[in-house]
Amino acid sequence: MSSILDDQLRLMALKQYGLIESIKTPDISEADLTLILKNTENETIEQLATEQLQHLNSQAIQNNLNLYHKFYDLNGMAAYRARTQSVNELKNRYKNASPDEKVKILDILYNAN
């Protein structure tokens, strides 16, 4: 119940600021973009939110690819945990990845063990 209220309050705040302005804000969260997509029928807003969501997903994928490669040759528990965390995040982001990103993710997933 509180989750629904939280979403409604966040959406009201986003609308008050302006959905397009909110989407263009560099620090908008993926959760806010998803909330906007669920609650709008305006094609322009949907397109902007989708593009921004794809951009954030691509950034996160690239960061996790870089992190995995940074710790690839290192030994120890911390390096193992960093690699495992990167692999898990890449698995979660796979479905929204571009075709090129999917190839890179699959390469890591098949060679992670």
N, C-alpha and C positions, 0 to 999 in steps of 0.2 A: 504494500500500500504506500509506504513512504517513498519507494522508488518511483511510483507513478507521479506522486506529488513533486518529487525532485525534478523529474523530467518536465512536468508542466511549468514549474517555476523557471527552469533553465530556458525552456522555449519562450516563455513570456519575456524574459530578459533579452534573449536574442532578437526577438521581434521588436522590442522597444528600441534596441540599438540599431536595428535594421538588419534583415537577414543577409543582404548582399554585402553590407559593410562588415558584418560578423564573419562571413565566409572569407573575405579578403584580409582579415586580420591574421598576421603571420603566426600568432600563437593559439589559434583556434584548435580545439582538441578533436580527435577522431570521433569521440562520443557526441560532441556537439554537432558535427557534420552529419553523423548518422541520424541524430534526432531531427535535424532540419529535413533530411531526405524523407524520413518517415511521415513528416507532417506538412508537406507542401505539395501542391499540384502545379506550381508555377514552373514551366519548363526551363526558363533562364536560371532560376535559383537551383533547380535540380541539376542542371548541367554544370554550373559553377561549383556546387557542393561535391558532385561526383569527381570533377577534375581535381579539386583540392584534396579529396580523400585519396585519389590515386597517387597524387604527388606525395602526400604524407606516407603512404604505404611504400612507395618507391624509396623514399629517404630512409625509412626504417629498415627496409630490406638491405639497402646498401650499407648502412651502419652495421648491421648484423653480419653481413658478408665480410666486411673489413675487420670486425672484432674476431670472427672465427679465424680468419687468416693470420691475424696478429698473434693469436695464441696457439696456432696450429703446431708449431715446432717446440713449444715449451712444455716442460714436464711439471708435475706437481698438481696438488688438489685444486688450487685456485685457477690454474690454466684449464684443467679438466672441466671445472664448473662453468667457466666463462664460455668454453666451446659448447657445452651441453645447453646452456641458456640460449646461446645464439642459434643452435640447431632447433630448439623448441620454438623460438620466436619465428624462425624462417618457416617452419611447418605451419604455424598459425597464419602466416601472411601469404602462403603459397596460392591460395584460391583467388586472391585479388592481384596477383603479380602479373606483369607483362610477360609475353612469351620469352623474351630474352632473360628476364629475371627468373622465370620458372626453370630454364635450363641451368642457370647458375645454382639455384637452390637444389635442384635434383643432383647436380654434380657433388655438392657438399653432402647431401643426405646419403647418397650411395657410397661415398668415400669416408664418412664420419667414423665408421667402425674399424 
